[in-house]
C-alpha cells in the first residue's frame, strides 16, 4: 500500500517539479527527466507526455539548440503563463504541506 501512495504523491507533484526546474533554467526533456529520476526516483517515460501537455496548455514553449553530439535538442522554457502557474502551485503546495504537517503533528 505504501508504494501506491508514494507513486501517487510523485505523480501529483511532477508538474510542479518541472515548473520549478524550468524556473531556474531552460532545459531539454531528457535533462529534466534525468534530474527527476535522480532526485525523486521518477521514471523517464513519464516526462514526455507531461511536457507535451504543458506545451499545449501554454505553460512552456520550445526552441531548438544545435548539439555537438547529434541532432538539435528541443529546449523548453517557461512562458509567462507557466511562471504564473508555478507561483500559484508553489503557494498551494506550501499551504498543503503546512496543513499535512499540522495533522501529522497532532496525530497520536
OpenMM code with the backbone's topology and positions (N, CA, C; nanometers):
from openmm import Vec3, app, unit

residues = "UNK UNK UNK UNK UNK UNK UNK UNK UNK UNK UNK UNK UNK UNK UNK UNK UNK UNK UNK UNK UNK UNK UNK UNK UNK UNK UNK UNK UNK UNK UNK UNK UNK UNK UNK UNK UNK UNK UNK UNK UNK UNK UNK UNK UNK UNK UNK UNK UNK UNK UNK UNK UNK UNK UNK UNK UNK UNK UNK UNK UNK UNK UNK UNK UNK UNK UNK UNK UNK UNK UNK UNK UNK UNK UNK UNK UNK UNK UNK UNK UNK UNK UNK UNK UNK UNK UNK UNK UNK UNK UNK UNK UNK UNK UNK UNK UNK UNK UNK UNK UNK UNK UNK UNK UNK UNK UNK UNK".split()
positions = [
    Vec3(0.0821, -0.1199, 0.0000),
    Vec3(0.0000, 0.0000, 0.0000),
    Vec3(0.0860, 0.1256, 0.0000),
    Vec3(0.1962, 0.1257, 0.0729),
    Vec3(0.2828, 0.2425, 0.0816),
    Vec3(0.3394, 0.2814, -0.0542),
    Vec3(0.3762, 0.1818, -0.1353),
    Vec3(0.4314, 0.2106, -0.2678),
    Vec3(0.3288, 0.2813, -0.3563),
    Vec3(0.2034, 0.2409, -0.3483),
    Vec3(0.0976, 0.3044, -0.4278),
    Vec3(0.0804, 0.4502, -0.3868),
    Vec3(0.0872, 0.4779, -0.2594),
    Vec3(0.0760, 0.6153, -0.2106),
    Vec3(0.1944, 0.6977, -0.2602),
    Vec3(0.3136, 0.6401, -0.2541),
    Vec3(0.4334, 0.7101, -0.2999),
    Vec3(0.4243, 0.7455, -0.4479),
    Vec3(0.3774, 0.6534, -0.5293),
    Vec3(0.3619, 0.6774, -0.6727),
    Vec3(0.2629, 0.7911, -0.6967),
    Vec3(0.1507, 0.7888, -0.6256),
    Vec3(0.0501, 0.8937, -0.6424),
    Vec3(0.1023, 1.0298, -0.5978),
    Vec3(0.1793, 1.0321, -0.4897),
    Vec3(0.2388, 1.1587, -0.4439),
    Vec3(0.3335, 1.2145, -0.5498),
    Vec3(0.4150, 1.1283, -0.6062),
    Vec3(0.5098, 1.1725, -0.7101),
    Vec3(0.4369, 1.2258, -0.8317),
    Vec3(0.3347, 1.1538, -0.8765),
    Vec3(0.2583, 1.1995, -0.9927),
    Vec3(0.1924, 1.3337, -0.9644),
    Vec3(0.1491, 1.3529, -0.8405),
    Vec3(0.0810, 1.4761, -0.8039),
    Vec3(0.1701, 1.5990, -0.8054),
    Vec3(0.2990, 1.5796, -0.7838),
    Vec3(0.3894, 1.6951, -0.7794),
    Vec3(0.4807, 1.7036, -0.9018),
    Vec3(0.4637, 1.6152, -0.9960),
    Vec3(0.5527, 1.6115, -1.1116),
    Vec3(0.5512, 1.7422, -1.1900),
    Vec3(0.4341, 1.7939, -1.2213),
    Vec3(0.4263, 1.9193, -1.2971),
    Vec3(0.4893, 2.0335, -1.2191),
    Vec3(0.4651, 2.0383, -1.0891),
    Vec3(0.5255, 2.1429, -1.0056),
    Vec3(0.6776, 2.1327, -1.0086),
    Vec3(0.7304, 2.0119, -1.0028),
    Vec3(0.8763, 1.9932, -1.0076),
    Vec3(0.9331, 2.0386, -1.1418),
    Vec3(0.8644, 2.0075, -1.2502),
    Vec3(0.9098, 2.0507, -1.3831),
    Vec3(0.9089, 2.2032, -1.3910),
    Vec3(0.8007, 2.2655, -1.3443),
    Vec3(0.7937, 2.4118, -1.3440),
    Vec3(0.9072, 2.4706, -1.2606),
    Vec3(0.9356, 2.4087, -1.1466),
    Vec3(1.0433, 2.4575, -1.0598),
    Vec3(1.1787, 2.4494, -1.1306),
    Vec3(1.2051, 2.3365, -1.1960),
    Vec3(1.3326, 2.3219, -1.2680),
    Vec3(1.3441, 2.4256, -1.3795),
    Vec3(1.2355, 2.4446, -1.4542),
    Vec3(1.2395, 2.5400, -1.5653),
    Vec3(1.2405, 2.6846, -1.5174),
    Vec3(1.1985, 2.7091, -1.3941),
    Vec3(1.2051, 2.8457, -1.3407),
    Vec3(1.3500, 2.8863, -1.3152),
    Vec3(1.4364, 2.7860, -1.3001),
    Vec3(1.5790, 2.8117, -1.2755),
    Vec3(1.6570, 2.8269, -1.4059),
    Vec3(1.6205, 2.7451, -1.5063),
    Vec3(1.6935, 2.7478, -1.6340),
    Vec3(1.6158, 2.6699, -1.7394),
    Vec3(1.6287, 2.7112, -1.8647),
    Vec3(1.5729, 2.6354, -1.9764),
    Vec3(1.6413, 2.4988, -1.9782),
    Vec3(1.5708, 2.3991, -2.0298),
    Vec3(1.6267, 2.2648, -2.0294),
    Vec3(1.5595, 2.1801, -2.1364),
    Vec3(1.6219, 2.0690, -2.1707),
    Vec3(1.5605, 1.9749, -2.2638),
    Vec3(1.5031, 1.8583, -2.1839),
    Vec3(1.4078, 1.7871, -2.2432),
    Vec3(1.3288, 1.6877, -2.1712),
    Vec3(1.4148, 1.5795, -2.1058),
    Vec3(1.5161, 1.5303, -2.1752),
    Vec3(1.5981, 1.4234, -2.1172),
    Vec3(1.6708, 1.4732, -1.9922),
    Vec3(1.7164, 1.5966, -1.9944),
    Vec3(1.7852, 1.6546, -1.8787),
    Vec3(1.6874, 1.6671, -1.7607),
    Vec3(1.5662, 1.7117, -1.7882),
    Vec3(1.4637, 1.7217, -1.6835),
    Vec3(1.4320, 1.5825, -1.6289),
    Vec3(1.4118, 1.4876, -1.7184),
    Vec3(1.3795, 1.3506, -1.6779),
    Vec3(1.4911, 1.2903, -1.5932),
    Vec3(1.6156, 1.3137, -1.6314),
    Vec3(1.7292, 1.2608, -1.5558),
    Vec3(1.7342, 1.3190, -1.4151),
    Vec3(1.7092, 1.4470, -1.4044),
    Vec3(1.7095, 1.5135, -1.2731),
    Vec3(1.5971, 1.4576, -1.1854),
    Vec3(1.4789, 1.4413, -1.2421),
    Vec3(1.3667, 1.3873, -1.1657),
    Vec3(1.3898, 1.2413, -1.1282),
    Vec3(1.4507, 1.1649, -1.2181),
    Vec3(1.4809, 1.0244, -1.1888),
    Vec3(1.5796, 1.0152, -1.0724),
    Vec3(1.6780, 1.1027, -1.0734),
    Vec3(1.7807, 1.1023, -0.9683),
    Vec3(1.7252, 1.1519, -0.8350),
    Vec3(1.6510, 1.2612, -0.8363),
    Vec3(1.6088, 1.3257, -0.7121),
    Vec3(1.4841, 1.2646, -0.6487),
    Vec3(1.3867, 1.2259, -0.7306),
    Vec3(1.2628, 1.1707, -0.6726),
    Vec3(1.2273, 1.0341, -0.7293),
    Vec3(1.3220, 0.9709, -0.7981),
    Vec3(1.3038, 0.8349, -0.8492),
    Vec3(1.1804, 0.8238, -0.9388),
    Vec3(1.1647, 0.9215, -1.0261),
    Vec3(1.0523, 0.9234, -1.1198),
    Vec3(1.1003, 0.8687, -1.2527),
    Vec3(1.0256, 0.7787, -1.3127),
    Vec3(1.0644, 0.7183, -1.4390),
    Vec3(1.0723, 0.8199, -1.5518),
    Vec3(1.1687, 0.8024, -1.6401),
    Vec3(1.1899, 0.8968, -1.7502),
    Vec3(1.0713, 0.9018, -1.8463),
    Vec3(1.0018, 0.7914, -1.8628),
    Vec3(0.8913, 0.7851, -1.9582),
    Vec3(0.7734, 0.8739, -1.9225),
    Vec3(0.7644, 0.9148, -1.7980),
    Vec3(0.6508, 0.9970, -1.7560),
    Vec3(0.6655, 1.1430, -1.7968),
    Vec3(0.7856, 1.1865, -1.8271),
    Vec3(0.8089, 1.3291, -1.8510),
    Vec3(0.7627, 1.3732, -1.9900),
    Vec3(0.7785, 1.2897, -2.0893),
    Vec3(0.7492, 1.3323, -2.2272),
    Vec3(0.6021, 1.3665, -2.2501),
    Vec3(0.5073, 1.2829, -2.2052),
    Vec3(0.3659, 1.3230, -2.2200),
    Vec3(0.3345, 1.4506, -2.1411),
    Vec3(0.3952, 1.4649, -2.0239),
    Vec3(0.3729, 1.5846, -1.9435),
    Vec3(0.4240, 1.7092, -2.0150),
    Vec3(0.5408, 1.7001, -2.0773),
    Vec3(0.5964, 1.8161, -2.1478),
    Vec3(0.5064, 1.8559, -2.2647),
    Vec3(0.4521, 1.7568, -2.3361),
    Vec3(0.3595, 1.7871, -2.4463),
    Vec3(0.2339, 1.8554, -2.3941),
    Vec3(0.1814, 1.8051, -2.2817),
    Vec3(0.0612, 1.8649, -2.2235),
    Vec3(0.0887, 2.0067, -2.1759),
    Vec3(0.2029, 2.0284, -2.1123),
    Vec3(0.2371, 2.1619, -2.0641),
    Vec3(0.2546, 2.2589, -2.1807),
    Vec3(0.3057, 2.2080, -2.2919),
    Vec3(0.3205, 2.2925, -2.4102),
    Vec3(0.1830, 2.3265, -2.4690),
    Vec3(0.0961, 2.2283, -2.4784),
    Vec3(-0.0369, 2.2558, -2.5347),
    Vec3(-0.1193, 2.3438, -2.4409),
    Vec3(-0.0903, 2.3397, -2.3111),
    Vec3(-0.1582, 2.4260, -2.2137),
    Vec3(-0.0997, 2.5670, -2.2092),
    Vec3(0.0107, 2.5890, -2.2834),
    Vec3(0.0711, 2.7217, -2.2880),
    Vec3(0.1619, 2.7553, -2.1714),
    Vec3(0.2020, 2.6538, -2.0937),
    Vec3(0.2910, 2.6782, -1.9806),
    Vec3(0.4383, 2.6820, -2.0208),
    Vec3(0.4709, 2.6091, -2.1267),
    Vec3(0.6083, 2.6067, -2.1764),
    Vec3(0.6080, 2.6278, -2.3270),
    Vec3(0.7205, 2.6733, -2.3776),
    Vec3(0.7415, 2.6827, -2.5217),
    Vec3(0.8762, 2.6201, -2.5521),
    Vec3(0.8982, 2.5877, -2.6778),
    Vec3(1.0210, 2.5179, -2.7148),
    Vec3(1.1016, 2.5986, -2.8160),
    Vec3(1.2302, 2.5653, -2.8211),
    Vec3(1.3187, 2.6170, -2.9243),
    Vec3(1.4305, 2.5149, -2.9435),
    Vec3(1.4911, 2.5145, -3.0603),
    Vec3(1.5959, 2.4172, -3.0914),
    Vec3(1.7340, 2.4769, -3.0685),
    Vec3(1.8238, 2.3928, -3.0167),
    Vec3(1.9632, 2.4308, -2.9960),
    Vec3(2.0491, 2.3233, -3.0616),
    Vec3(2.1416, 2.3657, -3.1447),
    Vec3(2.2314, 2.2701, -3.2095),
    Vec3(2.3104, 2.1924, -3.1044),
    Vec3(2.3279, 2.0642, -3.1294),
    Vec3(2.4027, 1.9776, -3.0398),
    Vec3(2.5294, 1.9301, -3.1094),
    Vec3(2.6389, 1.9229, -3.0357),
    Vec3(2.7645, 1.8749, -3.0932),
    Vec3(2.7684, 1.7225, -3.0982),
    Vec3(2.6733, 1.6580, -3.0315),
    Vec3(2.6741, 1.5119, -3.0270),
    Vec3(2.5527, 1.4494, -3.0942),
    Vec3(2.4933, 1.5190, -3.1915),
    Vec3(2.3785, 1.4620, -3.2608),
    Vec3(2.2861, 1.5694, -3.3143),
    Vec3(2.1605, 1.5334, -3.3299),
    Vec3(2.0633, 1.6297, -3.3848),
    Vec3(2.0365, 1.7437, -3.2853),
    Vec3(1.9757, 1.8512, -3.3327),
    Vec3(1.9444, 1.9623, -3.2418),
    Vec3(1.8542, 1.9150, -3.1276),
    Vec3(1.8710, 1.9775, -3.0127),
    Vec3(1.7891, 1.9442, -2.8963),
    Vec3(1.6750, 2.0441, -2.8826),
    Vec3(1.5591, 1.9916, -2.8437),
    Vec3(1.4433, 2.0763, -2.8192),
    Vec3(1.4480, 2.1211, -2.6726),
    Vec3(1.4708, 2.2484, -2.6526),
    Vec3(1.4725, 2.3057, -2.5180),
    Vec3(1.3357, 2.3603, -2.4823),
    Vec3(1.3050, 2.3533, -2.3537),
    Vec3(1.1795, 2.4064, -2.3008),
    Vec3(1.2101, 2.5266, -2.2128),
    Vec3(1.1219, 2.6261, -2.2198),
    Vec3(1.1307, 2.7402, -2.1285),
    Vec3(0.9892, 2.7764, -2.0849),
    Vec3(0.9816, 2.8360, -1.9667),
    Vec3(0.8517, 2.8781, -1.9162),
    Vec3(0.7998, 2.9974, -1.9942),
    Vec3(0.6709, 2.9986, -2.0159),
    Vec3(0.6030, 3.1157, -2.0715),
    Vec3(0.5589, 3.2002, -1.9515),
    Vec3(0.5108, 3.3217, -1.9756),
    Vec3(0.4548, 3.3986, -1.8633),
    Vec3(0.3436, 3.3215, -1.7911),
    Vec3(0.2613, 3.2497, -1.8664),
    Vec3(0.1559, 3.1685, -1.8034),
    Vec3(0.2164, 3.0566, -1.7187),
    Vec3(0.3261, 2.9996, -1.7647),
    Vec3(0.3952, 2.8958, -1.6886),
    Vec3(0.4544, 2.9508, -1.5596),
    Vec3(0.5099, 3.0704, -1.5660),
    Vec3(0.5643, 3.1345, -1.4445),
    Vec3(0.4522, 3.1628, -1.3448),
    Vec3(0.3390, 3.2100, -1.3940),
    Vec3(0.2247, 3.2373, -1.3064),
    Vec3(0.1736, 3.1070, -1.2443),
    Vec3(0.1674, 3.0014, -1.3244),
    Vec3(0.1235, 2.8721, -1.2748),
    Vec3(0.2191, 2.8205, -1.1684),
    Vec3(0.3493, 2.8359, -1.1900),
    Vec3(0.4487, 2.7920, -1.0921),
    Vec3(0.4300, 2.8663, -0.9606),
    Vec3(0.4123, 2.9966, -0.9670),
    Vec3(0.3939, 3.0763, -0.8459),
    Vec3(0.2700, 3.0300, -0.7694),
    Vec3(0.1602, 3.0086, -0.8410),
    Vec3(0.0361, 2.9651, -0.7773),
    Vec3(0.0492, 2.8242, -0.7187),
    Vec3(0.1064, 2.7318, -0.7963),
    Vec3(0.1205, 2.5942, -0.7491),
    Vec3(0.2163, 2.5849, -0.6309),
    Vec3(0.3201, 2.6656, -0.6329),
    Vec3(0.4167, 2.6656, -0.5223),
    Vec3(0.3485, 2.7116, -0.3931),
    Vec3(0.2642, 2.8139, -0.4013),
    Vec3(0.1899, 2.8615, -0.2837),
    Vec3(0.0910, 2.7558, -0.2357),
    Vec3(0.0215, 2.6912, -0.3306),
    Vec3(-0.0719, 2.5849, -0.2939),
    Vec3(0.0003, 2.4688, -0.2269),
    Vec3(0.1175, 2.4339, -0.2793),
    Vec3(0.1961, 2.3248, -0.2223),
    Vec3(0.2391, 2.3589, -0.0803),
    Vec3(0.2857, 2.4800, -0.0579),
    Vec3(0.3298, 2.5219, 0.0760),
    Vec3(0.2137, 2.5151, 0.1750),
    Vec3(0.0957, 2.5598, 0.1330),
    Vec3(-0.0209, 2.5544, 0.2210),
    Vec3(-0.0601, 2.4093, 0.2498),
    Vec3(-0.0532, 2.3250, 0.1481),
    Vec3(-0.0875, 2.1838, 0.1647),
    Vec3(0.0096, 2.1147, 0.2602),
    Vec3(0.1391, 2.1377, 0.2395),
    Vec3(0.2408, 2.0767, 0.3257),
    Vec3(0.2216, 2.1226, 0.4701),
    Vec3(0.1936, 2.2500, 0.4886),
    Vec3(0.1703, 2.3026, 0.6231),
    Vec3(0.0501, 2.2353, 0.6889),
    Vec3(-0.0582, 2.2188, 0.6131),
    Vec3(-0.1780, 2.1539, 0.6665),
    Vec3(-0.1497, 2.0085, 0.7034),
    Vec3(-0.0791, 1.9370, 0.6170),
    Vec3(-0.0459, 1.7968, 0.6452),
    Vec3(0.0469, 1.7890, 0.7662),
    Vec3(0.1450, 1.8770, 0.7746),
    Vec3(0.2344, 1.8789, 0.8909),
    Vec3(0.1565, 1.9020, 1.0203),
    Vec3(0.0576, 1.9908, 1.0161),
    Vec3(-0.0251, 2.0160, 1.1346),
    Vec3(-0.1011, 1.8907, 1.1750),
    Vec3(-0.1552, 1.8222, 1.0773),
    Vec3(-0.2305, 1.6989, 1.1066),
    Vec3(-0.1367, 1.5914, 1.1608),
    Vec3(-0.0216, 1.5742, 1.0968),
    Vec3(0.0730, 1.4732, 1.1422),
    Vec3(0.1264, 1.5049, 1.2818),
    Vec3(0.1495, 1.6320, 1.3071),
    Vec3(0.1981, 1.6728, 1.4391),
    Vec3(0.0951, 1.6492, 1.5479),
    Vec3(-0.0331, 1.6555, 1.5113),
    Vec3(-0.1409, 1.6367, 1.6085),
    Vec3(-0.1738, 1.4883, 1.6268),
    Vec3(-0.1238, 1.4031, 1.5365),
    Vec3(-0.1553, 1.2600, 1.5445),
    Vec3(-0.0868, 1.1977, 1.6656),
    Vec3(-0.1557, 1.1020, 1.7246),
    Vec3(-0.1025, 1.0360, 1.8444),
    Vec3(0.0009, 0.9337, 1.8087),
] * unit.nanometer
topology = app.Topology()
chain = topology.addChain("A")
for resn in residues:
    res = topology.addResidue(resn, chain)
    for name in ("N", "CA", "C"):
        topology.addAtom(name, app.Element.getBySymbol(name[0]), res)
